[in-house]
Amino acid sequence: MGACMALCSMASCASCLCGSAPCLLCGCCPSSKSSTITRLIYSFFLLLGTIVSVIMILPGMEDQLRKIPGFCVGGDSILGLDNLVDCDVILGYKSVYRMCFAMTCFFFFFSAIMIQVRSSKDCRAAVQNGFWFFKFLMLIGITVGAFFIPDGMFHTVWFYFGAVGSFIFIIIQLILLIDFAYSWNKVWVENAEDGQNKGWFAGLLFFTVLHYALAFTALVLFYVYYTKPDDCTEHKVFISLNLIFCIIISVVSVLPKVQEAQPLSGLLQSSLISLYTMYVTWSAMTNNPNRNCNPSLLSLVSNVTSAQAVPGTNPETLQLWDAQSVVGLVIFLFCTLYASIRSSSNTQVNKLMQTEEGGGSGGEGVVGEDGLLRAVDNEEEAVSYSYSFFHFHLCLASLYIMMTLTNWYQPDTSVQKMSNSMPAVWVKIASSWLGLALYLWTLLAPLVFPDREFN
C-alpha cells in the first residue's frame, strides 16, 4: 500500500512538472496570479544560472578542482589514465561567458516563438505556462553544448554582444526604478492622506534625505579617489555632468507647473534616480584602463595607491569579483523580481513594458475540489503580459549578468587574459545619461502633450 501511495505521489509531482505553473507552485503561492507564478519560475531559471556562474568564478575554485585526482587536465591522474576535463574552460570568465550564452539562447528562443501571442487559447500559451521539466532539460542541454564551443573569437565577439545587451538592460532597469519610485511615492502619500497619519510623510522625507546624502557622499568620494589634479579628465567630466543633470531633474521635479501637471512627481523619485546615477558613474569609472584613475577597492581600504605594486602580485592580474559587481547583482535581482511581480498603474510604463494595469483580478485564491487553494488564473481569455518581451528582458538580463560577473573586462584571446576597456566605460555613462533623459521626459511630457494621459 505504501509503495502504491508513493507511486501516486511521484506521478502527481511528474504531472505538475510537465503541467502548468499554478500546479507547480500552488502550495507556495496559493493567492497569486498564474501569470505571476510563470514569470517567477522563469526568473528562478535565470537565478539558478546566475548562481552556477558565481560558483564557477569564485576565487580559488580552479585550484580546488585541480586537487581532485583524475579530474582536471594537467592535474594528478588516477592509474595512469588521462584527465579529460579542461578546468580553464569550465571555470573563470570562460565558464561565465558560456553559461550566460546558454541562458541568452534559451530565453531568446522563447522570445522568438512567443511573438504575437495574444490569447491564452493559443497553443503557444500552453508551452509558455507548462512543460517545465522539459524546459529545464533544454536549458541543461544548451549549457552543455556551449562548453564545447571552440575559443577562437567567441569571447571577443560575445563581449560586444554583452555590452550592447547590457546597455539596453540598464535602460530597462532605470525604467523599472522610475516606475518603482512613482509607485512608492503614490502608495505612501495615499496612506498618509487616507489615514491622516503624518508618519508616512516623515518616511518619505527620511528616504529622500537618505538617498541624497548617499549620492552626495559618493560624489565627494569620486572626486577624492577617482580624479587627479593633472589626470583623469574623463572622470572629472563624467562626475561633473552627472552632478549637473541630477540637480536639473531635482529642480524640475518640484516646479509648480510640473507638480500641477504631474502630481505624483517629487524629490523621492529624483533622489532615487540620482543615487542610481552615482552607482552607474562609479561602475563606469572602475572600467577605466588607466590604473592611476581607477584604484582598486583593496588599495583604497588599505591606503595603498594604485601606482604602488604590492609585493608578490602581478600588476596585470585583474579582480573579476569586486564591490561594484556585488552591488550590480543586488540591483539586478531586485529589478528582475520587480519585473516578475509588478502590476503598475502607470499607463505609459505598462505600454512600454507591455504588461497589464494594476488593480486587475487576483489576490484571492480559488479553492479546488480537493479543498486546497489554487492560484488565480488571470489569463482565461487574453494574456496579461507580452510573453515575447518578458523573455527578451530575461535574455538581456543574461547578458548583463555576464558583463557584471566579469566586471566588464574585455577578453584578450592572444594572451588569454582580461583587460579593462573604454567601450565599457562609455556604454555605462551613455546609459546613465539616457536614463536621466527618460526620467526628465516623464516630468515634462504632461506639459508638452497636455491632451494625453500620462498617469
N, C-alpha and C positions, 0 to 999 in steps of 0.2 A: 504493500500500500504506500509506504514511504517513497519507494522508487517511482511509483506512478505519479505521486504528487510532485516529486522533483522534476520529472519529465514534463509535466504540465506547466510547472513554473518556468522551466527553460524555454518551452515553446512559446509561452506568453512573452518572455523577455525578447526572444528572437523576433516575434511578430512586431514588437514595439521598435526594435532596431531597424526593421525593414519598413515600418509604418510611418505614421505622421509624427510631427513634433509634439502635439498635445499628449499623445500616448507616451512618448519617451520621457517627458518631464512633468507629467500631470501630478505626480506626487510631490515634486519640489515647488512648482508654481501653479497651484490649483486655481488661483484667481487671476491669472494672466491671460492676455490675448494670445491666440495661436500664432499670429504674425510676430509677436514679440519673442515668443519662445523659439521660433525658427531662426530669427536673427541672432539670438543668444547662442544657439548651437553652432552656427557658422562662426560666430566670434570666438567660441571655445576652440574650434579648429585652428583659428588664427593664433590664439593664445598658446595652444599646445605646440604649434610650430615655433613660436617665439621662445618658449621655454627650452625646447630642444636646441635652438640656435644659441641661446645663452649658455647652456651647458657645454656646447662644442667650443665656445670661445673663451671659457673660463681659464685664467692663467694657471699654468701647471698641469692642465688636463692631459696634454700630449706626453709630458714626462711620466705621468702616472700610467698611461696606457702602454708606453714603451717598456715599463717594468713587467708587464704581463708576458710571460714566455709564450712564444708561438703566435703572437698577435700582430705586432707592427713590423713592417719591412725594415730591416736593419737592426732589429732587436734580437734578444735571445731566442733561439729556436728550440723546438722540442723534438728529440730523436732524429735530429738532422734534417727535419722537414722545413721547406722554405715557408717563411711567413708571407701571407698574401695581402694583408691589409696595409694600404698606404696611409699612414696616420697624418701625413702632410695634407692630404685631401679631405679626410673626414673630420679634421679639426682645424681651428683657426679661421681666418677670414674666408678661405676657400669653401669651407663647410657652410658658413653663413650665406654666401652667395648662392650655393646650390640649394640649400634648404628654402631660402626665400624665392629662388627661381621656381621651385616646385609649387610653392603656395601661390605665387603670382599666376602660373599657368593654370592651376586648379580653379582659382576664382575668375580668371579671365574666360575660361571655358564656359563656366556657368553664366557669366555676364553676357556672353555671345548668344548662348542658346535661349536665354530668358528675355531677349529683346521683344518688346511689344506684347508681353503677357499682361492682359488687362482684366481677364476674368478667371476666377478660381475654377471654372469648369474647363479651362484649357488643360490639355493633358500634361503640359509642361509644369503647371502648378503642382501637380502631384509629385513630380520629380523634385521640385523646389522644397516641398514640405515633407518629404519622406525618403525612404531608401538610405538611411543614414549609415548603415553598416557598409553598404557598397561604396558610398561616397568616401568613407574612411579608408577602405581598401584602395580606392582610386588615388587618394592623396598619398598613401604609402608607396604605391607603385610608381607614381610620378617622382617622388622623392628618391627612391632607389635608382631610377633611371637617370636622375640629374647628376648623381655622383659618378656616372660613367662618361660624362661629357669631357672630352679632352680639354686640357688647359688652353693652349693656343691663345687666341684673342678673346676668349669667352669672358674673362673677368674684366678686361678693359672695356669691352662693348657693353657688358651688363652694368658697369659702373655708370655709364651715361644714361642708360635706361632708368637706373635707380635715381639719378639726380633729377631727371625730368619728372618722374612719377612722384618723388618726394616733394618737389616744388608744388605740384598740384595738390598733394595731400596736406601740405602745410596750409594752403589756402582753405581747404575744407575744414581743417582744424580751427582756423580763425573764424569761419562762418559758424561752426558749432559753438565756439566760445562766445561769439556775439549773441547768438540765439540763447545760450545758457544765461548770459548776463541779463538780457532783457527779461527772460522768464523769471529769473531770480528776483530782479527788482520788482516785477509786476506782482508776484506772489506775496512778497513781504510788505509791499505798500498796501495791497488789498487786505492782508491780515491786520495791519495797523489801523486801517480805516474802518473795517467791519467790526473789529473787536475793541476799538477805542483803546488800544494798548500801544503806548509810545515806545515800548521796548523793541518793537520791530524797526522803528526808525533809528533807534540807538544802534541796533545791529547793523543796519545799512551804513550808518556813519562810521562804525568801527571798522568794517571790512574795507570801506572806501579809503579811509586813512591808512589802514594796514597795507593795502595794495600800493598806494602812492609812496609810502615810506620804504617799502621793499624796492620799488622801482628806482627811487632816488638813491638809496644805498647802493644798488647795483651800478647806477650811473657813476657815482663817485669812485667805486672800485675799478670800474672800467678805465677811467681817466688816470688812476694811480698806477695800475698794473699792466694795462694793455696799450699804453701810449708812452712815447719817449719824446723829450724836447726836440731832438733832431732826427726823429724817425717815426715810423708808423703813421704816415699821413692818412692812409685809407681808414684806419681805425678812428682817427680824430674826426674825419668827415662822417663816418657811419654813426658814431655816437652823437655828434652834434646835430646831424639831420634828424635822427630819430627822436632826440630830445625836443627839437622844434616841432616835429609832427605830433608828438604826444601832447605838447602844450596846446597846439591848434585844436586837436579833437576834444580836449578837455574844455576849452573855452567855448567852442561851437556847441557842445552838448548842453550848456546851460544858458545859451542865448534865449531871450524871451520869445522870439519868433519860432525858434526851433522847439521850445517847450510847448508852445501853443499848437504847433502842427504835429508834434511827436511827444505826447505827454509822458511816455514811458522812458524817454531819454534822460540821462543823468550822469553824475560823476561815477557811480558804481561801475557802469559799463566801461567808461573811459579809463578808469583806474585799472580794471582787469586787463583791458587791451594794452594799456601802457606797460603793465608788468610782463605780459606775454611778449611784447615787442622787445623789451630788455633781454628776455631769455633768448629770443631768436638772434639778437645782436651779439650776445655772448657766444652763442653756439657758432655763429659765423666767424667770429674772431679767433676761436680755438682751431679753425682750419687754415689759418694763415701760415704758409710755409716759412715765413720769416720768424725764426725762433726767438729773435730779440723782441718781437712784438707779441709773441704767443708763449708766455711762460706756462709751464705745466702747473697743475694744481698742487702737485707734490712740492715743487720748488717754492710756491707761494706760502705753503704751510710751514715748510722747513726753513724759509727765509734764504733760499739759495737761488741766485739769479740763473736764468736760462743760459747765459753765456758761460757759466762755470760748469765744467764737466765733473760729474760725480765719479770718483774712483771706482773702477771695476764695472762700469756700464758702457754700453755702446751708444754714442750720440745719435746714431741713425735709427735706434730702436724706438718705435712709436707705441704709445699705450692705446690699445683698442678699447679699453673699458675704463671710462672716466666719469666724472660727475655730470657733465652735460649729457652723456649718454643715458645715465640713470634718470635724470630729470625728463629727458625726451621720451623715455619709455613710460614714465608715470603719466605724462600728458597724453601720450598715445593710448594708454589703457583707458583713461578717463573718457577721451573723445570716442573711442570705439564702443565702450559701454553705453555712453550717452546716445550715440547714433543708433544703437540697438533698441533702446527702451524709450527714446524720446517720442513725444507726441505734441508737437509745438502748436501754439495757437497763432503763430505768425504766418500770415498767408504767403508773403513773399519767400520766406525761408522754406516753407513747405513746397512751393513751386520749384525752388531751386534744388532742394534735396529730394523732391518727388516722393513726399510722404503725405499721410493723411493729416487732417487738422485734429488738434486736441479736443477732448471732450466727447469723443465718439463712444460707441458701445464698449462695454467691458468694465472690469472692475469687480464683478460678482461672478463667482464660479458657478458652473452648471453641475447639478447633481446627476450622476449617471444612474443606470439601472442597478449597479452594484452598490449604490449608496455613497460612492466616492466623488469628490469634487473633480470636475474636469475643466480644462482651460476653455475660455470663451472663444468660439470660432467667429472671428470678426471678418471673415472673408468668404461668407456663404455665396455672395454674388460677385462683387468686384474685389480686386486686390487692394490692400490698404497702403502699399508702398511699391515702388518700382523695383522689381526683383533684379533687373539688369543693372541699375545704378547702384544698388546695395552691394552687389558682387564686385562692381567696378571700384567702389570705395574700398572694399577689402583688398582688392588687387593692388591699389595704390598704397594701402597700409602695409602690405607685404614688402613693397619696395622701400617704404620709409623705415621699416624695421631693419632691413638690410643695411641701409646707409647709417642708421643710428648706432647699430651694434658695432659696425666697423669704423665709427667716428668720422664718416665721410672721407676716409682716406682713399686715395686713388692707387689701385694696384699697379706695380711696375713689373711686368712679366719678364723683362730682360734680366732683372737681378733678383726676382722673387721676393720683393719687399713692398711695403705700403708707404705712401708718402702723402703729405698734405697737398692740397691743390687750391688755387684761386677760384676755379669754377664753382667749387662747393661754397666758397665764401659769397660769391655773387648770387648764387641760387638762393641762399638763405636771406641775404639782405634784400634782394628783389622781392621775395615772398613777404617779408615784413612790410615793405612799402606798399605792395599791392593789398595786403590785409588792412593796413591803415586807411587806404583809399576806399576799400569796401565799407569799412565802418563809417567813414565820413559820408559816404553816399547814403547809408541808412539814416543819417541825420538830416541830410539836405534834400533827399528825394521827395519827402512830402511837401517841401516848399517849391521845388522845381515843377512837380506834377501834382497840384492840389486836387485835381479831379480823380486821381487814382486812389485805390485802397491800399494802405501800407501797414495796417495794424496786424 
